[in-house]
Amino acid sequence: MDERLPLLLAGVLTFVFGWNNSGLLIGNERGSGTLSALESTILCSIGMLLGVAVEGREMTKSLGGIIAVPPTGSVVLVTLVVSIALTFGLTLGRIPVTFSATMVGAFAGAAFASSAPLRVGDLATIIAFWMIAPLAAMAATFLSYRVIERATQNLSLVSVDAFNRAGVGLVSVALAYVLAANNIGTIYGTSFTGSPPSSADAVLTLLALAAVAVVAMAIFGRGSVAGTVGDRLLSLSPQGVLAAFSGTIIVMLAATQLAIPVSVTQCLVGGMFGAAFTKKIAIINRRLSLEVVASWVVIPLAAFFLAAVVTPLL
């Protein structure tokens, strides 16, 4: 197998990843009225580049080193192709993708179909973390909201507005940082089957992939899937967005240190509901909420079965 092919597919997947996640990042900030789409794009781009440069290599063995060892060339190719197909299709449907779950499902399905040894216990640990992540993000958001309320309760309206803008800007960078480190790191780690490359080569490749995601985010951030969560799921104040992002960052940072692929969609939706329930906000799109939660189960299962069907054909 040409070693350049997995990296090419990784680049395509990263582009679609940036397209889909632009809605979660830019949509929420735009919906809060705190940052413009341009400001959000710039801040998120900085965060993504920093995330892959500093911590992207933490995830290089998250699939091949945990679920199945060692992955074959066919497992890698099927994982990338199936992830591209599902992520692209769901993005066209303006549905935020549980991206890491899609990749894990596809990888597990391809490994199963190729009779590669699966580490069932480690796979169960990842799935258990996914179940806990939204609840953990909700709890972290609740606490963050209380801290923010106390910090701003004696400030003037002008000072509160300045605090909100600075806070949302800061957590936007931080959220993009952990998102890129976890998810783009997972993409990169899945794109090779041999021994890991040198640190310099890994960082350069990760930066190149992050740049691809940034381009996609800049192109599609003002439309398409952008706003699916931020504008259509529920309405949050600037402080609600600040708290939801903070809760999501905490959970995703913990997952990255453990080399567990985790979806920002799961964490952020949990965080958003934590912020909403804190203020007893009832402006919730129940239908979209059910669709998003159902996708957390349906999408990885679809990725598993699709990969299992495609693998024997290679």
C-alpha positions as CSV (number, residue, x, y, z in Angstrom):
1,M,0.0,0.0,0.0
2,D,1.3,3.4,-0.9
3,E,2.1,5.2,2.4
4,R,0.9,8.5,0.9
5,L,-2.7,7.2,0.4
6,P,-3.6,7.1,4.2
7,L,-2.2,10.6,4.7
8,L,-4.2,11.8,1.7
9,L,-7.4,10.3,3.1
10,A,-6.6,11.7,6.5
11,G,-6.4,15.2,4.9
12,V,-9.8,14.7,3.3
13,L,-11.3,13.5,6.5
14,T,-9.8,16.4,8.4
15,F,-11.4,18.8,5.9
16,V,-14.8,17.3,6.4
17,F,-14.2,17.3,10.2
18,G,-13.4,21.1,10.1
19,W,-16.6,21.7,8.1
20,N,-18.8,19.8,10.5
21,N,-17.4,21.2,13.7
22,S,-17.5,24.7,12.5
23,G,-21.1,24.7,13.5
24,L,-20.3,23.6,17.1
25,L,-17.6,26.3,17.5
26,I,-18.8,29.2,15.4
27,G,-22.5,28.5,15.7
28,N,-22.5,28.7,19.5
29,E,-20.4,31.9,19.6
30,R,-22.5,33.5,16.9
31,G,-25.7,32.4,18.7
32,S,-24.6,34.1,21.9
33,G,-24.0,37.4,20.2
34,T,-20.6,37.7,21.8
35,L,-18.2,37.2,18.8
36,S,-18.6,37.7,15.1
37,A,-18.1,34.8,12.8
38,L,-14.7,36.3,11.7
39,E,-13.5,36.8,15.2
40,S,-14.6,33.2,16.1
41,T,-12.9,31.8,13.1
42,I,-9.6,33.5,13.9
43,L,-9.6,32.5,17.6
44,C,-10.6,28.9,16.8
45,S,-7.9,28.7,14.1
46,I,-5.2,29.7,16.7
47,G,-6.5,27.2,19.1
48,M,-6.5,24.3,16.6
49,L,-2.9,25.0,15.5
50,L,-1.7,25.2,19.2
51,G,-3.6,22.0,20.1
52,V,-2.1,19.8,17.5
53,A,1.4,21.3,18.0
54,V,1.4,20.8,21.8
55,E,-0.7,17.7,22.4
56,G,-1.7,16.2,19.1
57,R,0.8,13.3,19.6
58,E,-1.0,12.2,22.8
59,M,-3.6,10.6,20.5
60,T,-1.4,8.9,17.9
61,K,-2.0,5.4,19.4
62,S,-5.6,6.0,20.5
63,L,-7.0,3.4,18.1
64,G,-4.2,1.3,16.8
65,G,-2.6,1.2,20.2
66,I,-5.7,0.6,22.3
67,I,-8.4,-1.2,20.3
68,A,-6.4,-3.5,18.1
69,V,-2.6,-4.0,17.7
70,P,-1.2,-3.7,15.1
71,P,-3.7,-2.3,12.6
72,T,-3.3,-3.6,9.0
73,G,-3.3,-1.4,6.0
74,S,-6.9,-2.5,5.1
75,V,-8.1,-1.6,8.5
76,V,-6.6,1.8,8.3
77,L,-8.0,2.5,4.8
78,V,-11.5,1.2,5.6
79,T,-11.6,3.3,8.8
80,L,-10.7,6.5,7.0
81,V,-13.0,5.9,4.0
82,V,-16.0,5.0,6.1
83,S,-15.4,7.9,8.4
84,I,-15.2,10.3,5.4
85,A,-18.4,8.9,3.9
86,L,-20.5,9.1,7.0
87,T,-19.1,12.5,8.2
88,F,-19.6,14.0,4.7
89,G,-23.1,12.7,4.4
90,L,-24.2,13.8,7.9
91,T,-22.6,17.2,7.4
92,L,-24.7,17.7,4.2
93,G,-27.7,16.9,6.4
94,R,-26.6,19.6,8.8
95,I,-26.2,17.0,11.6
96,P,-23.3,17.5,14.1
97,V,-21.3,14.2,13.9
98,T,-20.1,12.3,16.9
99,F,-16.8,12.2,15.1
100,S,-14.6,10.2,17.4
101,A,-17.4,7.6,17.8
102,T,-17.6,7.3,14.0
103,M,-13.9,6.6,13.8
104,V,-13.9,4.2,16.7
105,G,-16.9,2.3,15.2
106,A,-15.4,2.1,11.8
107,F,-12.0,1.0,13.2
108,A,-13.6,-1.7,15.4
109,G,-15.8,-2.9,12.5
110,A,-12.8,-3.1,10.1
111,A,-10.6,-4.9,12.7
112,F,-13.4,-7.3,13.5
113,A,-14.0,-8.2,9.8
114,S,-10.3,-8.7,9.2
115,S,-10.0,-11.0,12.3
116,A,-7.6,-8.7,14.0
117,P,-7.5,-9.2,17.8
118,L,-9.8,-6.7,19.5
119,R,-9.1,-5.5,23.0
120,V,-12.7,-5.7,24.2
121,G,-11.9,-4.3,27.7
122,D,-10.3,-1.2,26.3
123,L,-13.1,-0.7,23.8
124,A,-15.6,-1.0,26.7
125,T,-13.6,1.6,28.6
126,I,-13.9,4.1,25.7
127,I,-17.7,3.5,25.4
128,A,-18.1,3.9,29.1
129,F,-16.3,7.2,28.9
130,W,-18.6,8.4,26.2
131,M,-21.6,7.6,28.4
132,I,-20.1,9.6,31.3
133,A,-18.8,12.5,29.2
134,P,-22.1,14.4,28.7
135,L,-23.0,14.1,32.3
136,A,-19.5,15.1,33.4
137,A,-19.6,18.1,31.1
138,M,-23.1,19.0,32.4
139,A,-21.8,18.9,36.0
140,A,-18.7,20.9,35.2
141,T,-20.8,23.5,33.3
142,F,-23.1,23.9,36.3
143,L,-20.2,24.6,38.6
144,S,-18.6,26.9,36.1
145,Y,-21.8,28.9,35.7
146,R,-22.0,29.4,39.5
147,V,-18.4,30.6,39.5
148,I,-19.1,33.0,36.7
149,E,-22.2,34.3,38.4
150,R,-20.3,35.1,41.6
151,A,-17.5,36.7,39.6
152,T,-19.8,39.1,37.8
153,Q,-22.6,39.8,40.3
154,N,-21.1,43.1,41.4
155,L,-19.9,44.3,38.0
156,S,-21.5,47.0,35.9
157,L,-23.3,46.1,32.7
158,V,-20.3,47.5,30.7
159,S,-17.9,45.4,32.7
160,V,-20.0,42.3,32.4
161,D,-20.1,42.7,28.6
162,A,-16.3,43.1,28.5
163,F,-16.0,40.0,30.8
164,N,-18.3,38.0,28.5
165,R,-16.4,38.9,25.3
166,A,-13.0,38.2,26.8
167,G,-14.2,35.0,28.4
168,V,-15.9,33.6,25.3
169,G,-12.8,34.5,23.3
170,L,-10.5,32.7,25.7
171,V,-12.6,29.5,26.0
172,S,-13.0,29.5,22.2
173,V,-9.3,29.2,21.8
174,A,-9.2,26.5,24.5
175,L,-12.0,24.5,23.1
176,A,-10.5,24.5,19.6
177,Y,-7.2,23.5,21.3
178,V,-8.6,20.4,23.0
179,L,-10.8,19.5,20.0
180,A,-7.9,19.5,17.6
181,A,-5.5,17.8,20.0
182,N,-8.1,14.9,20.5
183,N,-9.8,14.5,17.2
184,I,-7.1,15.6,14.7
185,G,-4.6,13.6,16.8
186,T,-6.9,10.6,16.4
187,I,-7.1,11.1,12.6
188,Y,-3.3,11.3,12.3
189,G,-2.7,8.4,14.6
190,T,-5.0,6.2,12.5
191,S,-3.2,7.1,9.2
192,F,-0.1,5.1,9.7
193,T,0.5,1.4,10.3
194,G,4.2,1.2,11.0
195,S,6.3,2.6,13.8
196,P,5.5,6.2,14.8
197,P,7.4,8.9,13.0
198,S,9.8,11.3,14.6
199,S,8.5,14.1,16.8
200,A,9.4,16.8,14.2
201,D,7.6,14.9,11.4
202,A,4.6,14.2,13.5
203,V,4.2,17.9,14.5
204,L,4.6,19.1,11.0
205,T,2.0,16.7,9.7
206,L,-0.4,17.5,12.5
207,L,0.0,21.2,11.7
208,A,-0.7,20.6,8.1
209,L,-3.9,18.6,9.0
210,A,-5.0,21.4,11.3
211,A,-4.5,23.9,8.6
212,V,-6.8,21.9,6.4
213,A,-9.4,21.9,9.1
214,V,-9.0,25.7,9.5
215,V,-9.6,26.2,5.8
216,A,-12.8,24.2,5.9
217,M,-14.0,26.1,9.0
218,A,-13.3,29.4,7.3
219,I,-15.1,28.4,4.2
220,F,-18.2,26.8,5.8
221,G,-18.3,28.5,9.2
222,R,-20.9,31.1,8.3
223,G,-23.4,28.6,6.8
224,S,-24.4,25.0,6.3
225,V,-24.0,23.0,9.5
226,A,-22.9,26.1,11.4
227,G,-25.5,27.1,13.9
228,T,-27.2,23.6,14.1
229,V,-26.4,23.5,17.7
230,G,-25.7,27.1,18.6
231,D,-28.7,28.5,16.9
232,R,-31.3,25.7,16.6
233,L,-30.9,23.4,19.6
234,L,-31.4,25.9,22.5
235,S,-30.8,29.5,23.3
236,L,-27.9,30.4,25.6
237,S,-26.7,33.7,27.0
238,P,-23.0,34.7,26.6
239,Q,-22.3,33.4,30.1
240,G,-24.1,30.2,29.3
241,V,-21.8,29.7,26.3
242,L,-18.8,30.5,28.5
243,A,-19.8,28.0,31.1
244,A,-20.7,25.3,28.5
245,F,-17.4,25.7,26.7
246,S,-15.6,25.5,30.1
247,G,-17.3,22.3,31.0
248,T,-16.6,20.8,27.6
249,I,-12.9,21.8,27.8
250,I,-12.4,20.1,31.2
251,V,-13.8,16.8,30.0
252,M,-12.1,16.7,26.6
253,L,-8.7,17.7,28.2
254,A,-9.1,14.7,30.6
255,A,-9.9,12.4,27.7
256,T,-6.9,13.6,25.7
257,Q,-4.5,12.9,28.6
258,L,-6.0,9.3,28.7
259,A,-5.7,9.0,24.9
260,I,-9.4,8.4,24.7
261,P,-11.1,9.6,21.5
262,V,-14.2,11.7,22.5
263,S,-16.7,13.7,20.6
264,V,-17.0,17.4,21.2
265,T,-20.7,17.0,20.3
266,Q,-21.4,14.8,23.3
267,C,-19.5,17.0,25.7
268,L,-20.8,20.3,24.4
269,V,-24.4,19.2,24.2
270,G,-24.2,18.0,27.8
271,G,-22.5,21.3,28.8
272,M,-25.2,23.4,27.0
273,F,-28.0,21.6,28.8
274,G,-26.1,22.1,32.1
275,A,-26.0,25.8,31.4
276,A,-29.7,25.9,30.4
277,F,-30.9,24.0,33.4
278,T,-28.9,26.3,35.7
279,K,-31.0,29.2,34.7
280,K,-34.1,27.0,34.1
281,I,-34.2,28.0,30.4
282,A,-37.0,26.3,28.5
283,I,-36.2,27.4,24.9
284,I,-35.1,23.9,23.8
285,N,-35.6,22.3,20.4
286,R,-36.7,18.9,21.7
287,R,-36.9,17.3,18.3
288,L,-33.3,18.2,17.4
289,S,-32.2,17.2,20.9
290,L,-33.6,13.7,20.4
291,E,-32.0,13.5,16.9
292,V,-28.6,14.5,18.3
293,V,-28.7,12.1,21.2
294,A,-30.0,9.2,19.0
295,S,-27.1,9.9,16.7
296,W,-24.6,9.1,19.5
297,V,-25.8,5.4,19.3
298,V,-26.8,5.1,15.6
299,I,-23.7,6.6,14.0
300,P,-21.0,4.4,15.6
301,L,-23.1,1.3,15.0
302,A,-23.6,2.3,11.4
303,A,-19.8,2.9,11.1
304,F,-19.1,-0.5,12.6
305,F,-21.4,-2.5,10.3
306,L,-20.5,-0.5,7.2
307,A,-16.8,-1.1,7.8
308,A,-17.4,-4.7,8.5
309,V,-19.1,-5.1,5.1
310,V,-16.5,-3.1,3.2
311,T,-13.4,-4.7,4.7
312,P,-13.7,-8.2,3.0
313,L,-14.1,-6.5,-0.3
314,L,-10.5,-5.0,-0.2
